[in-house]
């Protein structure tokens, strides 16, 4: 369904980004694997995508830097001459109790916003000319998918700065969906807990297992999210199945937000 499309997935060495890249490759899209530090994982993801008989380009770039964003887009243009899909997955955070106001300072907010919001904006700006050209030639809108979080909807998450950045990303999704139509479709996916290597590294195997079990217990669907769950939602927004959809925010959290709704409504 995405045969010969060209997709850039930021932060795609591992986790949700890697799963999304692999899913798009399975559907026939050529993919750009982006990483900053995890070169071995990026190489593994590249090999996995290549097994689906698509072209794969691995590019190191810091999404917080505009020059890197421009270079990432240019690398895709140099190889394929087009960009059809952008998945803004790269993100960062700092863990801090929401009640501990001294746990965050100005630089923390700037660092988190610099990647989660400004970086996503910079990437959209970098790919927009190619996507607009594609719409002019083929009449098919480019697809942008922002990987947000239920933190941006419910105000929970690793820190106030992180939740606020994802709320800003959701708002930016609406703004750009409106202003960039009809050339680009811009949507967002908001995962809940997703059991990735990142969680294992931070908390260790024992604590990670506890978190997974707690998620299964608390969520209405009695499931703990996996990267592949989010990748399926990403693929939906990238493909023809959502050709009539823009400016939407899809929560992929096993229904966890349902139990939070009464609290957020007060």
Backbone as CSV, one residue per row, in Angstrom:
resi,resn,N_x,N_y,N_z,CA_x,CA_y,CA_z,C_x,C_y,C_z
1,UNK,0.819,-1.222,0.000,0.000,0.000,0.000,0.850,1.269,0.000
2,UNK,2.128,1.148,0.380,3.023,2.309,0.379,4.205,2.090,-0.561
3,UNK,4.026,1.256,-1.561,5.116,0.874,-2.439,5.789,2.084,-3.064
4,UNK,7.127,2.126,-2.894,7.995,3.151,-3.459,7.797,4.545,-2.868
5,UNK,7.014,4.663,-1.781,6.976,5.916,-1.045,8.307,6.082,-0.315
6,UNK,8.605,7.299,0.097,9.826,7.575,0.854,9.445,8.145,2.215
7,UNK,9.900,7.485,3.260,9.536,7.858,4.632,10.762,8.190,5.459
8,UNK,10.692,9.300,6.186,11.700,9.646,7.185,11.093,9.406,8.550
9,UNK,11.778,8.629,9.374,11.306,8.375,10.732,12.403,8.842,11.681
10,UNK,12.165,9.908,12.405,13.195,10.414,13.302,13.271,9.554,14.557
11,UNK,14.465,9.468,15.116,14.651,8.666,16.320,14.250,7.220,16.112
12,UNK,14.714,6.627,15.005,14.203,5.307,14.623,15.200,4.170,14.821
13,UNK,16.191,4.372,15.666,17.143,3.290,15.939,16.491,2.175,16.730
14,UNK,15.581,2.520,17.630,14.973,1.528,18.513,13.571,1.973,18.894
15,UNK,12.883,1.131,19.642,11.589,1.482,20.203,10.506,1.746,19.178
16,UNK,9.672,2.744,19.464,8.552,3.082,18.589,9.034,3.477,17.205
17,UNK,10.121,4.218,17.139,10.635,4.652,15.850,11.062,3.485,14.987
18,UNK,11.770,2.523,15.577,12.211,1.344,14.835,11.020,0.512,14.384
19,UNK,10.049,0.319,15.269,8.864,-0.460,14.918,8.087,0.216,13.792
20,UNK,8.026,1.547,13.823,7.322,2.284,12.777,8.048,2.163,11.442
21,UNK,9.372,2.277,11.473,10.157,2.138,10.247,9.965,0.752,9.646
22,UNK,9.987,-0.259,10.489,9.825,-1.633,10.013,8.432,-1.848,9.427
23,UNK,7.422,-1.278,10.057,6.056,-1.422,9.554,5.909,-0.754,8.195
24,UNK,6.473,0.430,8.034,6.378,1.126,6.751,7.157,0.378,5.676
25,UNK,8.290,-0.205,6.061,9.061,-1.007,5.108,8.262,-2.236,4.680
26,UNK,7.569,-2.867,5.618,6.722,-4.018,5.295,5.654,-3.646,4.264
27,UNK,5.204,-2.403,4.321,4.170,-1.935,3.403,4.746,-1.421,2.092
28,UNK,6.079,-1.489,1.940,6.709,-1.163,0.672,7.406,0.163,0.581
29,UNK,7.443,0.923,1.676,8.071,2.242,1.641,9.577,2.142,1.832
30,UNK,10.329,2.921,1.070,11.737,3.131,1.361,11.809,3.984,2.628
31,UNK,12.813,3.760,3.464,12.834,4.435,4.760,14.189,5.047,5.065
32,UNK,14.146,6.156,5.793,15.346,6.788,6.336,15.365,6.520,7.835
33,UNK,16.386,5.816,8.284,16.570,5.536,9.706,17.447,6.637,10.292
34,UNK,16.914,7.350,11.261,17.638,8.454,11.894,18.050,8.074,13.320
35,UNK,19.258,8.459,13.690,19.750,8.192,15.040,20.695,9.317,15.443
36,UNK,20.994,9.395,16.737,21.993,10.343,17.222,23.181,9.600,17.837
37,UNK,22.912,8.623,18.693,23.984,7.911,19.380,23.946,6.396,19.149
38,UNK,22.762,5.845,18.986,22.597,4.387,18.973,22.891,3.799,17.599
39,UNK,24.146,3.860,17.178,24.500,3.436,15.830,24.302,1.938,15.626
40,UNK,24.622,1.109,16.626,24.463,-0.333,16.471,22.996,-0.708,16.331
41,UNK,22.142,-0.074,17.118,20.710,-0.347,17.006,20.170,0.166,15.673
42,UNK,20.666,1.305,15.222,20.251,1.830,13.924,20.633,0.875,12.805
43,UNK,21.811,0.297,12.913,22.260,-0.665,11.906,21.374,-1.909,11.918
44,UNK,20.985,-2.349,13.109,20.110,-3.525,13.211,18.742,-3.238,12.612
45,UNK,18.220,-2.052,12.873,16.926,-1.668,12.303,17.019,-1.552,10.789
46,UNK,18.132,-1.019,10.319,18.348,-0.912,8.872,18.314,-2.289,8.217
47,UNK,19.012,-3.248,8.806,19.038,-4.602,8.242,17.645,-5.232,8.253
48,UNK,16.904,-5.002,9.331,15.554,-5.573,9.420,14.643,-4.999,8.341
49,UNK,14.765,-3.711,8.085,13.938,-3.080,7.050,14.336,-3.564,5.659
50,UNK,15.627,-3.761,5.438,16.108,-4.205,4.132,15.596,-5.591,3.763
51,UNK,15.228,-6.378,4.752,14.686,-7.705,4.483,13.359,-7.650,3.732
52,UNK,12.740,-6.458,3.704,11.467,-6.305,3.005,11.653,-5.747,1.596
53,UNK,12.874,-5.849,1.102,13.190,-5.495,-0.285,12.886,-4.029,-0.587
54,UNK,13.265,-3.163,0.340,13.152,-1.723,0.134,14.524,-1.101,0.341
55,UNK,14.695,0.109,-0.161,15.940,0.827,0.056,15.908,1.500,1.422
56,UNK,17.027,1.483,2.113,17.104,2.073,3.453,18.340,2.962,3.533
57,UNK,18.148,4.148,4.079,19.236,5.101,4.269,19.357,5.393,5.760
58,UNK,20.550,5.270,6.309,20.783,5.531,7.725,21.507,6.866,7.860
59,UNK,20.922,7.799,8.621,21.465,9.153,8.714,21.542,9.591,10.175
60,UNK,22.727,10.008,10.598,22.870,10.576,11.931,22.473,12.045,11.892
61,UNK,21.568,12.449,12.799,21.142,13.845,12.860,20.515,14.119,14.215
62,UNK,20.817,15.280,14.769,20.227,15.749,16.016,19.035,16.621,15.652
63,UNK,17.836,16.140,15.931,16.615,16.822,15.510,16.455,18.178,16.201
64,UNK,17.152,18.379,17.289,17.100,19.672,17.956,17.841,20.766,17.206
65,UNK,18.637,20.375,16.193,19.421,21.324,15.410,18.804,21.490,14.019
66,UNK,18.465,22.701,13.663,17.801,22.939,12.384,18.664,22.524,11.201
67,UNK,19.974,22.759,11.286,20.846,22.373,10.180,20.839,20.855,9.976
68,UNK,20.744,20.099,11.064,20.659,18.644,10.955,19.337,18.216,10.333
69,UNK,18.265,18.896,10.684,16.957,18.590,10.098,16.984,18.816,8.587
70,UNK,17.571,19.926,8.183,17.673,20.222,6.756,18.541,19.179,6.050
71,UNK,19.624,18.773,6.696,20.515,17.776,6.109,19.835,16.419,5.992
72,UNK,19.012,16.070,6.975,18.293,14.803,6.959,17.318,14.757,5.782
73,UNK,16.576,15.849,5.609,15.654,15.924,4.476,16.403,15.900,3.147
74,UNK,17.530,16.603,3.095,18.299,16.662,1.854,18.876,15.296,1.498
75,UNK,19.250,14.515,2.509,19.782,13.178,2.255,18.749,12.311,1.546
76,UNK,17.497,12.420,1.982,16.422,11.672,1.321,16.202,12.175,-0.096
77,UNK,16.245,13.481,-0.278,16.059,14.052,-1.613,17.191,13.646,-2.545
78,UNK,18.408,13.627,-2.039,19.552,13.250,-2.867,19.442,11.802,-3.343
79,UNK,18.880,10.936,-2.508,18.796,9.516,-2.856,17.569,9.196,-3.710
80,UNK,16.416,9.784,-3.353,15.179,9.398,-4.025,14.489,10.532,-4.797
81,UNK,14.846,11.761,-4.484,14.220,12.888,-5.160,12.817,13.193,-4.706
82,UNK,12.423,12.642,-3.559,11.068,12.881,-3.050,11.004,12.511,-1.573
83,UNK,10.041,13.087,-0.869,9.725,12.709,0.510,8.210,12.675,0.605
84,UNK,7.669,11.529,0.980,6.220,11.372,1.049,5.680,11.337,2.474
85,UNK,6.520,10.842,3.398,6.056,10.597,4.764,7.114,11.055,5.757
86,UNK,6.655,11.726,6.814,7.528,12.094,7.931,6.887,11.623,9.218
87,UNK,7.615,10.838,9.979,7.168,10.437,11.312,8.085,11.119,12.322
88,UNK,7.545,12.085,13.045,8.301,12.823,14.054,8.274,12.040,15.361
89,UNK,9.219,11.121,15.489,9.254,10.258,16.667,10.310,10.672,17.688
90,UNK,11.378,11.333,17.269,12.453,11.693,18.193,11.908,12.515,19.360
91,UNK,12.341,12.164,20.553,11.859,12.890,21.731,12.818,12.731,22.897
92,UNK,12.613,13.564,23.899,13.450,13.490,25.096,12.630,13.902,26.302
93,UNK,13.148,13.636,27.492,12.452,14.021,28.708,13.442,14.123,29.859
94,UNK,12.929,14.540,30.978,13.656,14.481,32.254,12.657,14.045,33.302
95,UNK,13.012,13.055,34.096,12.110,12.579,35.130,12.121,13.541,36.316
96,UNK,10.931,13.968,36.709,10.802,14.874,37.854,9.369,14.803,38.379
97,UNK,9.232,14.617,39.673,7.910,14.603,40.296,7.188,15.907,39.990
98,UNK,5.933,15.806,39.557,5.180,17.002,39.161,5.003,17.990,40.320
99,UNK,5.033,17.486,41.519,4.830,18.366,42.677,6.108,19.052,43.129
100,UNK,7.250,18.572,42.651,8.537,19.148,43.041,8.933,20.225,42.039
101,UNK,8.509,21.443,42.286,8.712,22.514,41.312,10.179,22.882,41.136
102,UNK,10.992,22.610,42.131,12.416,22.916,42.012,13.185,21.849,41.233
103,UNK,12.493,20.785,40.822,13.173,19.707,40.092,13.447,20.063,38.638
104,UNK,12.802,21.100,38.153,12.995,21.547,36.771,13.399,23.013,36.750
105,UNK,14.238,23.366,35.772,14.571,24.777,35.595,14.359,25.148,34.126
106,UNK,14.689,26.361,33.811,14.475,26.873,32.457,15.154,26.015,31.400
107,UNK,16.373,25.602,31.674,17.117,24.827,30.680,16.463,23.475,30.415
108,UNK,15.838,22.882,31.440,15.142,21.614,31.249,13.987,21.780,30.262
109,UNK,13.201,22.825,30.467,12.099,23.097,29.539,12.623,23.356,28.131
110,UNK,13.682,24.134,28.033,14.227,24.460,26.714,14.760,23.219,26.003
111,UNK,15.438,22.350,26.744,15.975,21.128,26.143,14.858,20.217,25.647
112,UNK,13.833,20.040,26.470,12.734,19.146,26.114,11.911,19.725,24.966
113,UNK,11.577,20.996,25.053,10.841,21.641,23.966,11.671,21.682,22.686
114,UNK,12.999,21.825,22.845,13.870,21.939,21.684,13.800,20.733,20.769
115,UNK,13.577,19.558,21.344,13.441,18.335,20.544,11.976,18.012,20.278
116,UNK,11.166,17.959,21.340,9.794,17.469,21.225,8.880,18.382,20.426
117,UNK,9.141,19.672,20.439,8.267,20.621,19.745,9.009,21.314,18.601
118,UNK,10.084,22.015,18.936,10.818,22.761,17.915,11.433,21.805,16.885
119,UNK,11.981,20.687,17.351,12.558,19.717,16.429,11.534,19.189,15.444
120,UNK,10.339,18.876,15.944,9.271,18.402,15.062,8.890,19.480,14.051
121,UNK,8.809,20.709,14.511,8.491,21.832,13.610,9.559,21.985,12.530
122,UNK,10.814,21.904,12.948,11.920,22.051,12.001,11.895,20.957,10.941
123,UNK,11.565,19.732,11.349,11.501,18.630,10.394,10.351,18.833,9.408
124,UNK,9.212,19.285,9.892,8.090,19.542,8.989,8.468,20.626,7.990
125,UNK,9.113,21.659,8.471,9.547,22.735,7.576,10.543,22.208,6.541
126,UNK,11.409,21.285,6.947,12.428,20.758,6.047,11.837,19.901,4.929
127,UNK,10.771,19.150,5.237,10.195,18.249,4.225,9.054,18.878,3.440
128,UNK,8.526,19.997,3.912,7.341,20.597,3.295,7.517,20.898,1.803
129,UNK,8.646,21.459,1.361,8.769,21.746,-0.076,8.602,20.510,-0.955
130,UNK,9.191,19.390,-0.551,9.059,18.165,-1.330,7.632,17.654,-1.315
131,UNK,6.993,17.707,-0.153,5.616,17.227,-0.057,4.667,18.108,-0.866
132,UNK,4.899,19.400,-0.846,4.063,20.305,-1.643,4.258,20.045,-3.133
133,UNK,5.491,19.765,-3.525,5.777,19.448,-4.917,5.082,18.152,-5.319
134,UNK,5.087,17.186,-4.407,4.414,15.925,-4.675,2.927,16.098,-4.855
135,UNK,2.328,16.965,-4.044,0.894,17.218,-4.177,0.589,17.896,-5.502
136,UNK,1.451,18.841,-5.895,1.238,19.547,-7.159,1.321,18.597,-8.350
137,UNK,2.191,17.598,-8.275,2.390,16.680,-9.397,1.416,15.514,-9.400
138,UNK,1.123,14.967,-8.206,0.307,13.758,-8.146,-1.043,13.950,-7.469
139,UNK,-1.241,15.105,-6.828,-2.505,15.344,-6.147,-2.677,14.539,-4.867
140,UNK,-1.564,14.045,-4.319,-1.610,13.246,-3.100,-0.870,13.968,-1.985
141,UNK,-1.554,14.209,-0.889,-0.961,14.960,0.217,0.154,14.168,0.882
142,UNK,1.211,14.870,1.281,2.231,14.250,2.105,1.664,13.957,3.480
143,UNK,2.211,12.954,4.141,1.700,12.547,5.454,2.726,12.817,6.540
144,UNK,2.324,13.595,7.536,3.157,13.849,8.711,2.463,13.235,9.915
145,UNK,3.204,12.444,10.676,2.666,11.857,11.901,3.562,12.259,13.062
146,UNK,3.003,12.987,14.006,3.736,13.402,15.202,3.490,12.393,16.322
147,UNK,4.556,11.832,16.864,4.410,10.913,17.990,4.374,11.739,19.270
148,UNK,3.184,11.859,19.804,2.969,12.637,21.014,2.871,11.686,22.205
149,UNK,1.928,11.910,23.100,1.785,11.076,24.289,0.458,11.416,24.965
150,UNK,-0.088,10.448,25.693,-1.269,10.778,26.485,-0.915,11.796,27.560
151,UNK,0.378,11.961,27.830,0.809,12.994,28.775,0.351,14.364,28.321
152,UNK,0.301,14.586,26.998,-0.115,15.873,26.464,-1.601,16.095,26.523
153,UNK,-2.352,15.044,26.825,-3.814,15.136,26.929,-4.266,15.122,28.381
154,UNK,-3.569,14.340,29.212,-3.999,14.130,30.588,-3.151,14.866,31.624
155,UNK,-1.984,15.396,31.214,-1.130,16.102,32.173,-0.362,15.183,33.098
156,UNK,-0.174,13.924,32.695,0.638,12.996,33.486,1.992,12.849,32.799
157,UNK,2.772,11.872,33.222,4.021,11.602,32.513,5.252,11.857,33.349
158,UNK,6.402,11.783,32.695,7.685,11.800,33.384,7.995,13.125,34.069
159,UNK,7.440,14.209,33.565,7.651,15.517,34.190,6.637,16.514,33.643
160,UNK,6.497,17.630,34.324,5.616,18.701,33.844,6.100,19.203,32.493
161,UNK,7.417,19.353,32.357,7.962,19.852,31.095,7.639,18.911,29.942
162,UNK,7.739,17.617,30.182,7.427,16.639,29.142,5.953,16.709,28.761
163,UNK,5.071,16.689,29.760,3.637,16.752,29.476,3.285,18.028,28.723
164,UNK,3.874,19.143,29.153,3.597,20.413,28.494,4.097,20.412,27.052
165,UNK,5.247,19.777,26.813,5.781,19.732,25.452,4.887,18.916,24.537
166,UNK,4.328,17.829,25.047,3.446,17.005,24.231,2.093,17.690,24.008
167,UNK,1.658,18.469,24.985,0.466,19.285,24.767,0.698,20.306,23.673
168,UNK,1.893,20.904,23.672,2.248,21.863,22.626,2.319,21.170,21.267
169,UNK,2.841,19.950,21.237,2.924,19.199,19.982,1.529,18.907,19.433
170,UNK,0.600,18.583,20.324,-0.777,18.341,19.885,-1.397,19.601,19.289
171,UNK,-1.153,20.728,19.922,-1.678,21.992,19.408,-1.033,22.348,18.079
172,UNK,0.272,22.113,17.961,0.964,22.381,16.710,0.434,21.488,15.588
173,UNK,0.060,20.262,15.943,-0.541,19.367,14.957,-1.797,19.994,14.368
174,UNK,-2.635,20.549,15.213,-3.856,21.214,14.741,-3.528,22.428,13.876
175,UNK,-2.599,23.242,14.341,-2.253,24.469,13.619,-1.721,24.164,12.221
176,UNK,-0.802,23.192,12.136,-0.186,22.895,10.848,-1.099,22.075,9.949
177,UNK,-1.961,21.256,10.537,-2.946,20.547,9.712,-3.832,21.543,8.980
178,UNK,-4.168,22.594,9.674,-5.015,23.631,9.072,-4.240,24.446,8.031
179,UNK,-3.048,24.891,8.385,-2.322,25.831,7.522,-1.622,25.168,6.346
180,UNK,-1.296,23.883,6.450,-0.559,23.213,5.378,-1.445,22.387,4.449
181,UNK,-2.730,22.315,4.740,-3.651,21.645,3.818,-3.776,22.469,2.542
182,UNK,-3.997,21.836,1.393,-4.186,20.395,1.178,-2.897,19.640,0.869
183,UNK,-1.761,20.335,0.876,-0.505,19.695,0.474,-0.035,18.634,1.464
184,UNK,-0.246,18.882,2.760,0.194,17.962,3.803,-0.977,17.604,4.703
185,UNK,-1.018,16.347,5.108,-1.910,15.927,6.189,-1.056,15.784,7.446
186,UNK,-1.506,16.362,8.547,-0.724,16.334,9.785,-1.588,15.760,10.901
187,UNK,-1.161,14.646,11.455,-1.898,13.981,12.527,-0.941,13.593,13.650
188,UNK,-1.494,13.202,14.778,-0.674,12.828,15.933,-1.151,11.514,16.529
189,UNK,-0.203,10.738,17.012,-0.484,9.516,17.755,-0.013,9.730,19.179
190,UNK,-0.878,9.429,20.139,-0.559,9.645,21.552,-0.509,8.300,22.281
191,UNK,0.660,7.695,22.378,0.760,6.420,23.099,0.641,6.624,24.601
192,UNK,0.172,5.566,25.265,0.290,5.483,26.709,1.617,4.801,27.016
193,UNK,1.629,3.965,28.024,2.849,3.210,28.321,3.186,2.292,27.160
194,UNK,4.470,2.288,26.767,4.958,1.376,25.741,6.225,0.721,26.278
195,UNK,6.220,-0.592,26.326,7.356,-1.319,26.893,8.530,-1.377,25.937
196,UNK,9.431,-0.421,26.033,10.585,-0.345,25.145,11.876,-0.590,25.923
197,UNK,12.964,-0.745,25.188,14.284,-0.907,25.786,14.608,0.267,26.701
198,UNK,14.128,1.438,26.339,14.383,2.637,27.135,13.903,2.463,28.569
199,UNK,12.709,1.894,28.746,12.178,1.649,30.086,13.008,0.601,30.817
200,UNK,13.412,-0.443,30.097,14.234,-1.478,30.725,15.558,-0.901,31.223
201,UNK,16.174,-0.067,30.388,17.461,0.508,30.757,17.338,1.415,31.972
202,UNK,16.245,2.137,32.051,16.099,3.100,33.147,15.757,2.419,34.471
203,UNK,14.836,1.438,34.419,14.314,0.869,35.656,14.857,-0.519,35.988
204,UNK,15.503,-1.196,35.041,15.963,-2.556,35.275,14.851,-3.558,35.013
205,UNK,15.234,-4.818,34.804,14.275,-5.838,34.399,13.174,-6.064,35.439
206,UNK,13.541,-6.113,36.714,12.549,-6.405,37.746,11.496,-5.306,37.848
207,UNK,11.956,-4.048,37.910,11.014,-2.932,37.993,10.212,-2.808,36.707
208,UNK,10.860,-3.068,35.566,10.161,-3.016,34.287,9.015,-4.015,34.264
209,UNK,9.254,-5.221,34.759,8.210,-6.245,34.797,7.053,-5.804,35.690
210,UNK,7.378,-5.143,36.800,6.327,-4.639,37.693,5.464,-3.596,36.985
211,UNK,6.122,-2.703,36.245,5.394,-1.646,35.525,4.475,-2.263,34.474
212,UNK,4.984,-3.248,33.742,4.178,-3.915,32.717,2.951,-4.562,33.347
213,UNK,3.149,-5.269,34.447,2.024,-5.936,35.122,1.019,-4.922,35.644
214,UNK,1.514,-3.791,36.149,0.623,-2.748,36.652,-0.200,-2.146,35.523
215,UNK,0.426,-1.954,34.379,-0.297,-1.428,33.222,-1.388,-2.388,32.778
216,UNK,-1.065,-3.671,32.755,-2.063,-4.667,32.373,-3.244,-4.660,33.352
217,UNK,-2.941,-4.475,34.609,-3.983,-4.475,35.630,-4.878,-3.244,35.524
218,UNK,-4.279,-2.087,35.241,-5.014,-0.821,35.304,-5.735,-0.444,34.020
219,UNK,-5.267,-0.901,32.883,-5.878,-0.454,31.626,-7.157,-1.238,31.337
220,UNK,-8.162,-0.584,30.773,-9.421,-1.264,30.444,-9.231,-2.484,29.544
221,UNK,-8.267,-2.437,28.626,-8.037,-3.569,27.733,-7.123,-4.626,28.346
222,UNK,-6.638,-4.363,29.564,-5.764,-5.305,30.269,-4.533,-5.674,29.436
223,UNK,-3.957,-4.659,28.816,-2.771,-4.846,27.990,-1.729,-3.802,28.341
224,UNK,-0.474,-4.156,28.156,0.629,-3.192,28.236,1.117,-2.962,26.818
225,UNK,1.194,-1.710,26.401,1.509,-1.391,25.027,2.889,-1.846,24.588
226,UNK,2.982,-2.198,23.305,4.245,-2.552,22.673,4.500,-1.594,21.515
227,UNK,5.764,-1.433,21.108,6.050,-0.534,19.993,5.235,-0.841,18.746
228,UNK,4.969,-2.116,18.495,4.207,-2.513,17.317,2.774,-1.980,17.343
229,UNK,2.217,-1.795,18.558,0.870,-1.232,18.668,0.836,0.196,18.129
230,UNK,1.857,0.955,18.458,1.931,2.341,17.993,2.243,2.378,16.500
231,UNK,3.098,1.470,16.056,3.462,1.426,14.637,2.249,1.206,13.756
232,UNK,1.300,0.421,14.216,0.080,0.202,13.447,-0.715,1.481,13.270
233,UNK,-0.787,2.281,14.333,-1.489,3.565,14.241,-0.752,4.526,13.325
234,UNK,0.578,4.511,13.392,1.389,5.348,12.514,1.127,4.990,11.059
235,UNK,1.138,3.699,10.758,0.903,3.247,9.388,-0.457,3.704,8.882
236,UNK,-1.464,3.669,9.735,-2.796,4.128,9.346,-2.760,5.574,8.864
237,UNK,-2.082,6.428,9.614,-2.020,7.844,9.248,-1.125,8.100,8.038
238,UNK,-0.230,7.166,7.741,0.670,7.344,6.601,0.060,6.885,5.289
239,UNK,-0.918,6.006,5.352,-1.415,5.351,4.157,-2.734,5.871,3.640
240,UNK,-3.255,5.238,2.591,-4.499,5.665,1.958,-5.721,5.494,2.834
241,UNK,-5.601,4.691,3.886,-6.726,4.475,4.788,-7.153,5.762,5.486
242,UNK,-6.250,6.735,5.583,-6.565,7.993,6.279,-6.478,9.185,5.333
243,UNK,-6.692,8.950,4.049,-6.549,10.033,3.064,-7.543,11.174,3.295
244,UNK,-8.587,10.924,4.074,-9.586,11.957,4.361,-9.481,12.463,5.798
245,UNK,-8.296,12.276,6.404,-8.107,12.617,7.812,-6.922,13.553,7.976
246,UNK,-7.119,14.645,8.674,-6.010,15.519,9.075,-6.404,16.261,10.344
247,UNK,-5.396,16.619,11.141,-5.647,17.335,12.382,-6.203,16.471,13.496
248,UNK,-6.003,15.159,13.404,-6.540,14.249,14.409,-5.465,13.818,15.399
249,UNK,-5.890,13.508,16.612,-5.030,13.005,17.667,-5.587,11.667,18.132
250,UNK,-4.837,10.607,17.923,-5.308,9.254,18.238,-4.599,8.733,19.471
251,UNK,-5.358,8.404,20.499,-4.796,7.860,21.735,-4.665,6.351,21.620
252,UNK,-3.450,5.857,21.831,-3.156,4.424,21.719,-2.622,3.981,23.075
253,UNK,-3.514,3.701,24.003,-3.103,3.505,25.395,-3.883,2.413,26.110
254,UNK,-4.455,1.471,25.344,-5.253,0.389,25.919,-6.435,0.916,26.731
255,UNK,-6.862,2.138,26.407,-8.016,2.726,27.073,-7.724,3.382,28.401
256,UNK,-6.451,3.569,28.727,-6.087,4.118,30.030,-6.706,5.491,30.273
257,UNK,-6.832,6.301,29.205,-7.390,7.647,29.366,-8.847,7.633,29.808
258,UNK,-9.549,6.538,29.591,-10.965,6.462,29.968,-11.150,6.621,31.460
259,UNK,-10.242,6.049,32.242,-10.331,6.153,33.700,-9.856,7.500,34.202
260,UNK,-9.152,8.263,33.347,-8.648,9.571,33.758,-9.621,10.686,33.404
261,UNK,-10.548,10.419,32.509,-11.448,11.460,32.014,-12.177,12.229,33.109
262,UNK,-12.761,11.551,34.134,-13.438,12.324,35.178,-12.508,13.267,35.923
263,UNK,-11.244,12.869,36.084,-10.292,13.714,36.794,-9.927,14.943,35.966
264,UNK,-9.697,14.757,34.665,-9.273,15.873,33.829,-10.426,16.831,33.539
265,UNK,-11.650,16.390,33.773,-12.813,17.242,33.488,-13.083,18.216,34.623
266,UNK,-12.508,17.977,35.769,-12.789,18.869,36.909,-12.054,20.184,36.802
